[in-house]
Amino acid sequence: MISISKLLCDLDAEGDGLRYDDADASSKPQITNSLQRRPVVVWNATRRCNLYCAHCYAAAQREPAPGEFSTAEARSFLDQLADYGVPVVLFSGGEPMVRNDLTELVRYAADIGLRPVLSTNGTLLTTERARELQDAGLKYAGISVDGLPERNDDFRGQEGAFDAAVRGIEACLETGLKTGLRYTITQANAPDLEGVVDLLSDVGLDRFCFYHLDYGGRGADIADIDLTPDEKRAAVKRLCDLTLEYHDRGEEIETLLVGNYADAGFLVEYARDEFGQDKAQVVYDYLERNGGDPTGERIADVDYEGNVHLTQFWQGYSLGNVRDRPFGEIWEDDSNPMLQAIRTRDERLRGRCQSCQYKPICRGGSRLRALASSGDLFGPDPQCYLHEHEISGDPASAGGAAD
C-alpha cells in the first residue's frame, strides 16, 4: 500500500512504522514500531460467498467448497503464523463472514499475538456482529464498494448489495470498529470515483483504499475493461487532487493506493510539481523504505485449502501447502524457483523497467499482470503509466505529472 495522505499531507497513520519505519515520528499508536520483516498474510478462510463479483481474484462461489479448514485446522494454521512472527492476518474469502466460527478464530488470532483484520463485502455485517468481532479482538474491517448503487450492484451480481454494504459500514462506525472503504477501479465504474470518495465522507469514514485491477481469478476475465494507462494516470491524479482538497478543508481522510507501483514514481513527480524538489525527495525516501511491490516478500496468501501463494491475486501458483509444511518453512524455501526469481526480480526486469529511475521504489510493478498480458514474467507491467521522460529522468522533455 502507498499512502497518498501520508506522503503528500503528512497525515500520521497506525501503519507508519510497518510501511515506512517512521513509528517514532508518528502521533498514532502503531501496528509495529519497526519496518515490516515478515509478510502480512491474507487468508482466504472460505471460497464461499453470498455475492458473485466480476473481479473476484479467488473466483468465489455461492456454494461451499470441499477442503476448507475445520476450526481445529484453522487454529493450527494461525499458530504457524504466530510462530513465524507474522504481524497481521487478513481474514478474507470468498466472504469470511459466512464462516460460523469467524468470531472464535478472530479471538484466537488476537490471543496468540496476531493482529486480525477483515476484508468483507459488508453485506452480512450488522451492529451485533460488528460488536461481537470487535470484542473478539478484530482491529479493522475493510468493506468493498465498487461504485455507486447501480454500478456496484451490477459489478457484484446482486441488487441491493450497495445499500447492504453501506449498512455494514454504518454498523462498524456505530460500534467504533475502525473501518475503511475499498474500491477497485475499471472502465465500468471509473465515472463513480468522486462519488465513492464523497460517500466515504458522508457516512463518516476516514479511510479509502483505491485498488488497481490485477489479472488473477475472475479479474483476468475482465482485463479488457481495465483502464488504459492514460486513464489510470488521470484517475490516480484525481485521487491525489481530491486528497489535497479534503485535507485543505480540514477533513483528514487517509487515502491509499494498492496494486500498481507505478503510483510510487507518479507520486514523486506529483509532489515535485505541487510542492517542489525538497518535498519530492521526502516522498521518494519514504517510498524507498517502503520497498516497492511486495509480492513474495511482504505479502503472502494462503487459500481455503492451505496452498501458499505469492500474493492473494496469484492463486494459480502454489509454493506449498501448510497442511504439509509450516508456513514459515514454505516462505523461507529459496530453492523454490518462482520464489527465488521474484525475490531477485530487480536484476531480471526487462524493457522500460530495466533502466527506470524509479525501479528502487517500484520494482517493476505487478509481475502477475506482466505474465498474464505477455507471457513474460519479467516484462513491463502493462499498467505502468509513467512517461518516458519520467522513467529516464530526463527533465528536458518533462511536462509535469498533470499531463
MARPAFI-291769 format. One record per residue: x, y negated, z negated of N, C-alpha, C, O, CB in turn. Coordinates in steps of 0.02 Angstrom, whole numbers, plus 50000, padded with zeros to 5 digits. Last residue first. Glycine has a CB too. Layout:
XYZXYZXYZXYZXYZ
...
***
This chain:
500094920050841499994921650912499784929050921499684931250977500624920250951
500394918050710499704916950729499564919150801498984919950819499524909650721
501734919350694501324925050676500604924250698500234929150703501344926250602
502654912250832502314911950768501854917850756501614920950804501924905550763
503404913650943502804909450949502424908850885501914905350882502354912251003
505084915050995504584915750943504004911050955504094905250973504884914650874
506174915451075505524916551107504954916951057504404919151075505544922851149
507204912950986507144908751046506454909351079506194904551106507684910751096
507414921350881506954915850871506824911850934506364907750935507204911350818
507494938150877507704932650920507214926850913506654927350937507764934850994
507214949950818507464944550775507704938650815508084934450789508014947050732
506644960550881507354959250895507644953950848508254953550840507444956950966
505344959850832505724966050825506474964650832506884967250794505494971250876
504964947350874504964948850802505374955050788505724955450737504254949850777
505024948251010505494943650978505514944750902506014943350870505294936350993
503974957451033504664959351047505164954751012505684957050988504794959351121
502764958050899503014955750963503754957450971504114958650922502904948150971
501894971650822502394966350819502624964450890502674968750933502994968450776
501014981950811500784976150848501284970350845501114964750865500114973850821
500924998950815501374993450799501174987550843501174988050904502124995450810
500155009650854499815003950823500294998750795500094994650754499355006350769
500965019750897500585015950948500215009950920499995005650957500095020550982
502575020850838501885020850816501475016750866501625010950876501805018050742
503795028250946503485022450915502765023850893502405027550925503495016550962
504395045050902504245039550948503915033750912503755034350853503815042051005
504565056050825504975050150810504915044550862505325040050864505695052250804
503705065650873503685064150802504055057650786503875054250738503975069850762
502795065051014503475063750992503465061450919503225055950904503825058351036
501525065551061501865071951050502575071251025502925076251015501875075851114
500815053851068501315055151120501635062051116501975064151163501845050051118
499825053550970499715049751031500195051651087500025051251146499785042451017
500235061550863499585062750893499505059350961499165061951005499035060450846
501495055950832501445062850854500795064150891500785067250944501515067650795
501105042950791501585043850845501525050950875501495051750936502305042650820
500245046050684499975042650744500435043550803500215044650860499865035250730
501215051950600500645055850623500335052650685500175056150733500115056550567
502065041850570502335047250611501765051650637501835054650690502835051450570
501745025150555501435031850549501735036850597501675036150658500685031350561
503275015950533502545016450529502315023750525502645027950494502225013150589
504645014450533504335017550591503585018150588503275020750635504615024050602
505025007950419505255014750429504855018450483504735024450480505215018650364
504814995450354504264998850389504415006250396503985010450381504154995750458
505934989850304505314988850265504704992150298504154991750271505184981350256
506964993350394507034994850322506404994050281506334997150229507564990450294
506444988450521506454995650506506544997050432506235001750407507014998950545
506444975650564506014977150507506004984650490505594986850449505314974650520
507194974950677507474971850617507064973350554507304972550498507514964250626
507324989450776506894984350747507204981450683507434985250640506194987150732
507924999450846508314993350834507904987850802508124982050800508604990950900
506955009650844507655011150830508055004950811508475005150766507965014450891
505685005950885505815006650813506565006950798506785004650745505475012950787
505665006651022505724999950992505855000250917506114995450888505084995951004
506455022651032506085017151062506185010651024506725009350998505345018851065
506515032650879506695030950948506285024950972505835022550937506575036950994
507235038650727506745034650762506995032650831507585031350841506565028450722
508225044750653507935048550708507445044450751507265046650805507585054550681
508595037950542509125039150592508855042750654509225043650702509685043250562
507385037750471507705031450491508205032450547508245028450593508035028250432
507005050550430506715047850491507095041650516507115040450577505985045950479
507265059350331507845056350364507615052950429507995052550477508385061750380
506055063950291506445060350241507085057350271507415053250239506615064850184
505625070950403505265064850383505685060750335505675054550338504585066750350
506535081750401506525077050458506185070450438506425065050455506155080150517
506225088350283506895085650292506905080450348507235075250342507395091250307
504925092150312505045087850255505735084450262505805078550249505015091850189
505155100550422504745094550430504885089650373504945083650385504005096350432
505955110950368506205106650422505805100250431506085094950446506205110450487
506355114350204505785113750250505975108850305506125103050291505135111550212
507395112350122507515117050176506925117150225506975119750280507635124050148
507025104350019507275100950079507465105750135507665103650189507875096750061
505895105249908506195110149953506405106950018506025106750067505695115949967
505175097649820505905096949818506265101349869506875101249873506155098649749
503875101749838504045094849856504805093749858505055089349894503725090049807
503905114749787503735113649857503985106749880504275106149934502975114249869
504205112249653504665116249694504545115149768505015114549807504585123749677
503075104749614503745101749612504245105549654504665102549688503985101349542
502005114049624502035108249668502745105449671502995103949725501545102849644
502505131449616502315125049585502415119249633502845119349676502715123849521
501825143249733502405139949702502185133449670501715130349695502975138749754
500535148149758501115152549766501735149849731502125153649702501255153449839
499645138349739499455144849710500045149649713500065154649677498845147749747
500135128049813500265127849741500015134149705500145134949646499955121749710
500945131549965500325131749927500475132249852500885136249831499885137649950
501735121550094501695127250048501055126650008500675121950016502315127450001
501615111550183502285112850158502315119050114502855121550099502535106850118
500595111350327500665112950256501395114450239501735118050275500225118950238
499735101050438500375104250423500445105150348500355100450309500965099950450
498505094750451498675100150498499335103550485499485108550517498675097550566
498295083850372498055090250348498265096150392498195101950371497305090050343
498755070150349499125075150389498935082150366499355085950343499885074050383
498175061450261497925061350330498215067050373497955068550426498075054750362
498845062550142498165065050145497895065450216497445069350230497715060650103
500485068850179500045063350163499335066050170499225071150202500165057050208
501055081350185501485075550182501115069150163501405064550134501825074550249
500245093750078500345090050141500765083850130500825081350074499665088250171
499945109850016500275103350005500425100150072500695103350117500925104149963
498475118949978499015117550025499285110450015498905105750005498775118450098
497375121549900498025121449867498615120249913499185120449892498125127749833
496125120049951496375126949946497065127349913497315132849900496405130050015
495945106449957495495110249914495705117549905495505120849857494785109949942
497645099749965496955100549987496565105349941496845107849892496935103150058
498655087049913498515094149902497785095249919497345092049889498675096449828
499855075449968499165077649967499135085049953499555088849977498805075950034
500875061349922500785068449939500045069949936499655066249906501185073149891
502015048049929501315050249932501315057549952501715059649994500895045849982
503335045749936502975042749879502235044149880501855041649838503085035349878
503655055950040504105053649987503705051149927503735054149873504565048050014
502795058750142503285063850125503755061950069504215065650053503675065650184
502555041750179502405048650197502975053450178503555052250195502265049150272
502655028050156502835032750102502745040150118502855044350074502425031150043
503445014950246502945020350248503125025950200503695028450202502865023150320
504395004550130504115006450194503615012250189503395014050134504655008350241
504885000350004505175006150037504865008350102505055013650128505155011649992
504834990649903504254994949914504445001149955504185006549943503694991149948
505994983549923505934987749863505354992649870505404998349846505824983349801
505604977150039506184981650041506174986249980506344992149985506834977650044
504584969249992504414974850037504994979650045504884985650055504204972150105
505304959949916504804964149884504664970349927504624975949902504154960249872
506064954150021506404957649965505914962249928506094967849911506694952449916
505084948150101505494953650128505814957650071505814963850073506044950850174
504614938350013504164943650037504564949550062504404955250047503694940950092
505774930650003505494933749943505034939549963505064944949933505094928449901
505884926350135506404930650107506164934150044506324939950033507034926450091
504754918350148504824924350190505344929050162505254935150164505004922350262
505094908050061504544912550043504584918950084504464924350058503854909050056
506144902450136506264904850068505724909750047505864914950018506304898950019
505544898450259506004903950257506124906750187506194912750178506664901850286
503754894350245504464893150256504904899150243504664904350220504684887550212
502374896050242502704893450182503454892050190503754888750147502614898350127
501864900350366501434896750319501824893050265501624887550244500944901450287
502904906750434502514901650468502124897250419502074891250429502034904950517
503364915750335503824910650362503424905050396503584899150386504304913850413
502234923650317502484919550262502954914050286502934908450261502844924050211
502184929750443501634925450421501864920850365501704914950365501024929750398
503364937450441503274932250491502724927250470502814921150478503084935450559
503034945850333503634941650330503574935850379503704930050363504274945750344
501904951950384501834947750325502454943350316502394937650293501724951950264
502444959550491501984954050505501934949250445501914943150454501294956650523
503174969250424503514964250465503074958350479503314952650478503744967350530
502054975650364502604972950324502984967550362503084962050337503084978650303
501224980350465500984974950422501544971750381501524965850367500444977650374
501824991250510501944985250550501704979150510501944973550520501574985650619
501315001050429501844997050401502124991850451502614988550435502405001450378
499785005850393500145003450452500694998750429500554992950413499655000050503
499135009850274499155014350331499485011850394499465015350445498485016150347
498354996050199498535003150192498565006450261498095005950300498025006750146
498404981050106498414984150172498674991350165499164992550129498854980050222
497394972349988497934977050003497844979850073497284980950097497964982649952
497004959249878496904962249944497524966349962498084964249953496774956849997
496164953349742496754957249761496614960649827496134964649832496934962549705
495574937249714495434943749744496094947049763496524944049795494974943049806
495274925349625495884929449628495714936549650495724941249611496234929649559
494724910449672494474917349666495064922049678495314922749733493904918649718
495084897349697495134899749629494874906749618494804908949561494784895149584
495154893449825494534891749790494534894249718494044893449681493934894749826
496344898949862496314891749858495684889349822495674883949792496334888749929
495934912249867496374910149813496394902549806496454900049750497074912849824
495164911949985494854913749921495284911349863495024908649814494754921349917
496164908350079495574904150069495244905550002495054900949966495074905250126
497074918950071497284912250051496684907750037496694903849990497724909150106
496204929050120496504929650054496724922750028496584920949971497114934450055
495954924450249495404924950200495664925250129495394922250084494964931050215
497234925850307496924919250301496374919250248496324914650208496634917150369
497364939850299497834935550264497544928550254497584925750199498504935050303
496314943250384496294945350314496784941250272496624939450215496444952950308
496784938050503496164935250474496114937250401495884933250360495554937650513
497904946250524497994939050513497374936050480497424931950434498144935550579
497244958350544497684957550486497804950250471497794948150413498354961150498
496554955150663496184957050603496604956250541496364953750490495924964250609
497604952650752497124947350738496734948850674496594944350635496644946350797
498204965450755498584959650731498104953950711498194950850658499074957250786
497184972650815497414974350747497784968450716497674966750658497864980650748
497144967050940496554966450897496744967850824496494964650778496004971250919
498394970950986498244963850980497644962750935497634957950895498114960751049
498274985350983498754981850941498604974350933498684971650878499444982650969
496494989050978497124988251014497624984850968497424981750918497014984151080
495704999550855495844993050883496464993350927496914997450915495924987850828
494975015250901495435011350860495535004550894495465003950955496115015050851
494235022950982493925016750959494355013150907494115008550874493225018250930
495015033951008494875029551064494505023251044494445018651084494465033251115
495035041250892495615037050906495485032150962495795026850966496225041350922
494105049950848493865043250865494455038450876494375032450871493415040550809
494735061650818494205061950869493955055050889493645054350942493625066050843
495555058750714495875059850779495355059850835495505058150892496255066550779
494665058350609494955052050631495285052750699495305047950738495465049650581
494395071050574493935068050623494185061250646493945058550696493235067450593
496135073950551495455076150540494995073350594495175073150653495205074050471
497055058950594497015065550564496285067350552495865062950544497405065750498
497635045950630497355050750677497395057750650497715062150679497725050350744
497045031950535497565036750552497245042450589496645043850581497945039150488
496565015150537496375021950555496995026150568497425024150608495915021850617
496975005350393497035006550465496845013850478496945018150436497765005050490
496044997950263496375003950291496395003650367495905001950400496015010350267
496094987150136495984987150208496384992850238496994992650238496174980150240
495374985149984495884989150019495684989850092495174992850108495974996149985
495104973149863494904975249930495484978849964496024976049971494684969249973
494464967649711494994971649743494734974449809494204977649812495224977549697
493474962249634494064958149645494634962049677495214960149672494294955249579
491674960849639492294964749643492894960149655492814954649682492244970049700
490464954249639490914953249582491534957549582491884958049531490534954549520
489644953749746489474958649694489934958249634489814961549583489484965649722
490274943649822489574942849800489394947549743489024945749697489104943949858
491544948549855491474942849809490774942349780490684940949721491644936349845
491174959149940491624960149884491534954749832491454956049772492354960449907
490494952150039490134956749995490534958049932490264958049876489994963450031
491574945950102491084941850065490674946050017490514943949961490614938150114
492144957250160492524953550109492064949050068492144948450008493074949250143
491104960450248491284965250195491684961750140491584963150081491694971050225
491104949350331490504950750291490654955650235490374955050180489964953550335
492334950450393492224944850347491614946050303491604944150245492134938450387
492114962950465492654961950418492504956350368492544957350307493294960350455
491194966250563490944965550495491484963950444491334963550384490594971950475
491824968450684491444962250676491204960950605491014955350587490854962150722
492374981650664492794975750656492394969250650492614964850613493254975250715
491684993350686491484989250628491904982950618491804979350569491524993450566
492154998950805491444999550788491224994950731490654992950729491295006650770
493514997750809493124993250852492384993350834492024988550847493224995150926
493894999250633493905001750702493534996550744493274991650718493565008950708
494535000050467494324996050525494404999850590494905003150602494724989550527
493915005050316494335007150372494095003850435493525004650455494335014850379
493914999450154493614998150220494115000250273494674997650275493414990650228
493474999849985493915002350038493545001850104492965003550110494135009550024
493474990549835493124992349896493634994449949494154991249956492684986549921
493694995449663493884991949723493494994549782493225000049781494634992549736
493614993849485493334996349547493584992249606493684986149600492564996249545
493644998349317493984994849371493814998049438493855004149446494754994849360
492184998549224492675002749257492984998949315492624996549359492355009449281
491154991949161491834989249153492374993549183492964992449169491974988249081
489874995549185490214999149131490914996349118491244998249069490265006549148
489564987349291489164986949230489514990249171489454987949114488484990149241
490424991649389490524985049360490144984349294490394981249247490284979649409
489855004149418490535003649391490654996949357490954996649304491055004849446
488624999949468488645004249410489325004049377489385003749316488465011549429
489004992849581488694989249526488694993349462488764990649407487984987349544
489465003649660489924998249640489644994549579490004993349531490034993249698
488245010449676488805013649642489315008549618489575009149563489135018749687
487545001149751487295002849683487845006349643487905005149583486675007549687
488325001849865488304995549827488044996849757488294993949708487864990249863
487995014849906488685013249887488715006849846489095006349797489125012549949
486645013249936486835017849882487545016449859487685016749799486775025149905
486715004650044486375002449983486575006849924486655004349868485615002549993
487425013150135487685006650114487375004450048487735002650001487555001350169
486575024050155487225025150123487525018550098487835018350045487715028550171
485415022550227485395020850156486045021750120486095020250060484885025050122
485675036050336485335029750323485285028650247485135033250209484625029750356
487195043250376486605043650333486315036750321486665032150298486785046950265
488435042650438487975047950455487365048550411487055053850408488325054250455
489385033050429489375038150377488835043350386488775047950345489295034850310
489145024650536489815027550528489795033450481490155038350491490305022250502
487845020650507487975024350569488645028050563488705033750584487975019650629
488065013750389487635019650388487735023950450487715030050447486905017750381
488895003150434489125007850383488715014350386489005019750386489075004750314
488044996550525488654999750549488915004750498489135010250518489184994550563
486984992350439486854996350499487485000050522487455006050536486604991850555
487644985350322487204991250319487144995350382487235001450380486534989050300
489414982250362488764980250335488254985750349488424990450385488534973450364
490814993350331490424988650370489794986750333489654989250278490254991550437
491135004550248491445003450313491014999050358490855000850415491575010050348
491615007150090491085003850127491385001750194491834997550196490784997550087
492105017449959492165016050030491535012850058490985015550051492325022350069
492885013649808492245015349840492265012949913492425007149926491655012149803
493915019149684493915015949750493305018349788493225024249800494575017449789
494045017249515493635020349567493675016249630493485010349630492905021249544
495125020349377494955016349436494515020549482494605026549488495595013849473
495335028549267495605021749266495365017349323495385011249318496345022049268
494525040049162494615037549231494815030249229494515026249193493965038449271
494265045149036494935042749050495055040249120495615038549137495415048049036
493005047848993493455053649001494175051449017494635055449012493195058249056
492405035549002492535038248935493025044248938493395045448891491875040448901
492285035249141492725030449107492895032949037493475032449016492395023649103
491335045349160492005046049188492505041249155493075043149142491985044849263
490245039749092490495046249072491215047249097491645049749060490045051849100
490025028149165490225027649095490525034149070491015034149032489615025649051
489655033849288490235029449284490485028849212491085029149200490065022449312
488485040749252489075044449274489705040249270490235042649250488975046949347
487655029749213487805035149166488435038949186488865040449145487215039849161
487585022449331487885019349272488085024749221488615024349191487395014349240
488065033549465487565029949425487925026749366488505028249352486995034749401
488635038549618488825035349555488235031649524487945027149555489425030549566
488405043249742488185047549686488355044549618488235047649567488495054449692
488985034449830488265035349833487985039549776487385039349763488085038549899
490375033049835489985028949789489255030449784488915027849740490075021949807
491315039849900490865035749942490375031749900490005027649926490485040249991
492915038849816492225041149822491835036949872492005031149884491885041149755
494285042449723494095040049789493415043049805493345049149808494625041849844
494955038649563494425041949603494335038449670494315032349674493765041949564
496265043249448495875038249485495435042049535495535048049547496335033049522
497185046649303496685048949350496305043049382496065038649348496185053649315
498795048549265498325042949273497805045149324497955045449384498705036249295
499315061249149499225058749217498745052749216498345052049170498945064349263
499355066349019499805060849037499775058549109500165054249129500475062849023
498445075348977499125077848987499585072549017500145074149038499105084049033
497265067948970497545070748908498265073148917498655073048869497115076448883
496965065349104497155059849060497505062448997497995059448974496545055749040
496625078349146497185074849177497435069149132498035068349122496975072049245
495495080749066496085084849057496705081349086497235081349056495995091749091
494605071149115494815070849045495455074949034495905072748998494255073548999
494475075849246494745069149234494995068649163495545065949151494205063749248
493875088149217494545088049247494875081149240495475080649231494515090149320
492635084349164493085088449124493805088049151494275087749112492845095749124
492105077549275492235073949212492725077849168493185074849138491585072649174
491995088249368492425082449380492595078849316493175077149305492085077649429
491255099849373491755099349320492195093149327492725092849296492185105649319
490455099349484490135098949419490625097949361490435095649308489725105249407
490815089749624491075094849579490765094049510490795088649481491845094549574
490365078749689489935084649693490205090349649489845095249639489885087049765
491325068849680490755068549633490305074649636489905075649591490345062349646
492205070349785492365073549721491795073449671491775077649626492955070149690
491865074049943491615069449892491725072649824491355077349806490865067749903
493285077850050492595078050028492395072549980492705067249976492455084549997
494125070149913493745075749940493825076250015494375075350041493005074949922
494985065749761494675064049824494295070149850494155074749811495205061749876
495835058949631495305063949645494935061749707494605056549708494825064749584
497465056049620496865053149650496375058749667496505062749712497045048949714
498575054249491498225059149532497565055949554497175053549514498095065749492
500155046949460499445045849473499175051849511499495054349557499325039249513
501485051149435501195045649396500435045049402500105042949354501495039249418
502225066949403501805063049449501465057349410501175058649357501275067549484
503065075549335503115068449323502735064049373502915058249383503825066549324
502955089049335503405086149384503485078649376503935075649406503155087749454
501985091249240502655093849228503175090749275503755089849256502665101449236
500875085849306501135082649245501845084849231502275080749213500685084249185
500725095249409500855088149425501155084549365501625080749371500205084649447
500455106949336501035106549381501225099349396501815097549395500895110349447
499245103449275499845104549233500485104149276500985101349254499805111449198
498435103549386498575097149354499175097649307499565092949301497955094649315
498415117549406498715113149456498885106349426499415103649440498225112249515
497725121549293498405123949303498765119549354499355117949345498405131349327
496485115449318496875113549259497605115549268498055111649252496585116749195
496105122649432496215115449436496625112949377497065108749386495545111849439
495945135449379496475134249429496625126849435497205124849442496265137149497
494825132849297495465135149267496045133949315496575131849294495415142549249
493855129249390494065124449339494735126349309495165122149298493535123949284
494435135049552494005135449493494235130149443494755126949454494015142649462
494725127349709494965129149643494385129949593493915125949593495455123849617
493985134749857494095129149811494325131649743494155137049721493465124949804
493685145449939494375144249924494515138349878495095137049862494735143249986
492355140350052492695145350010493415143149996493725139550035492695152250043
491395125450038491905129250075492215134350028492345132849970492445124550105
489665120250045490265122150007490745126250050490525130050093490075126049944
489135108550174489075114950139489715116450100490255114350121488915120550188
489505097050238488965096550188488905102950146488645102750090488295095050222
491275094150253490645097050275490125096550219490295095750161490755104450296
492695084350308492245086950257491585089250287491365086750339492115081650203
493955081450367493425084950404492925088250357492755094050365493735090150451
494845073350306494795080150280494285084350317494185090250301494625080050206
494665061050364495305064550378495275071850355495645075950382495875060950342
493255054850440493485058650382494115062750399494105067150441492925063450358
492605046150525493335045650521493635050050467494215049050449493535038450508
491245048150516491555048950581492315049250576492635052350619491355043450627
490575057550380490875051450406491285052750469491615057950475491315048250352
489295062950311489685065750366489995059850404489725057550454489245070250413
488935066050134488905062250196489305065750250489615070950237489165054950184
489185074450030488485073150044488385068750106487815067750128488155069749984
490425087150050490235080050045489495079350062489225083050102490675075750093
491745098550013491035097150020490905089650012491235086349972490615101149969
492995101549981492885099550051492155097450062491985094950116493065105350098
493755095249832493245099149866493225097049939493425091449956492545098249833
494865088149797494595092749748494045097249777493885102449748494325088949689
496205083749861495545084849890495195090249850495225096249867495595086849966
497225072949779496965079849776496265079949806495805076849781496955082349702
498655064049805497945064249822497735071549819498025075849852497815061149894
499895058549700499605064449732498855063549742498485062549695499745070749690
501315048649712500605048649696500305054549733500445055549793500245041749715
502925056249684502375054149727501705053449690501565057149643502285059149783
504185047949584503795053849602503195051749643502965046049637503575057849539
504615035049570505105040149587504775046749609505055050549648505565041449527
504255017849578504005024649586504555029449608504905028249657503445024749637
505055007449458504885008949527504725016349535505015020649501505475007049574
504325005949294504885006849339504635008749409504075011149417505365012349313
503225005649214503684999949210504265000449258504674995849262503934999249141
501605009349277502255011649254502725005649257502635001149297502525017549298
500465001549272500395008749280501035012149257501015017249221500245010649354
500464987849154500724991349212500564998849212500545002049159501464990349216
499534973049120499764979749097499924984049157499554984049207499224983149051
500124957849198499614963149191499924969449160500504971049173499294964749259
501094948849227500694947349168500174952849154499834952549103500334940749177
502734953649279502004953749288501644952449223501864954649169501784960449317
504064954949261503834948349280503074947949286502794942549296504144946249346
504224968349233504404963549182504124956549197503974952749151505154963149173
503894975049354503454975449295503594969949245503134967149216503524982249262
504384976749481504304969849456503864969749393503504964849382504004965349510
504504986449578504994986249524504994979349491505514976449476505704987849550
503474987649667503984982549681504524982049628504944977549631503654975949689
502584998049632502724996549702503354992349713503714993349762502134993049731
502604999149490502595005149531502825003649602503215007449631501895008249533
502504985749448503084989849430503154995849476503704997449499503034992249358
501274982049504501884978449521502514982449505502994982349543501904971749485
500014987149478500464991249518501124987849534501504990449575500134993249581
499254977749416499504983149374499984987749412500324991849382498924987249347
499764961349474499334967149475499654972749435500254972549421499184969549548
499804943649508500044949549472499524955149475498924953849477500214947749399
499964934649652499464937349605499744943649573499894948549608498794938849641
500634927049747500964928349682500474930849630500554929549571501294922049657
500164925949874499844921649823500134922649753499904919549706499104922949821
500894934649955500754927949979500514923249924500644917149927500244928150034
501074946349879501624943649919501514936449940501984932549942501724947949980
499854948849814500484948549776501004944649816501344940249789500734955649759
498954948949920498854944149866499484943449823499624937949798498264946149823
499384959549999499394952750026499384947749969499754942749970498794951650073
500244973549961499794968649930499874961749959500384958449947499914968449854
500214988750036500544982250038500054977150012499504976450039500794980550111
500425006050000500005000050000500434993750000500964993549968499535000049939
***
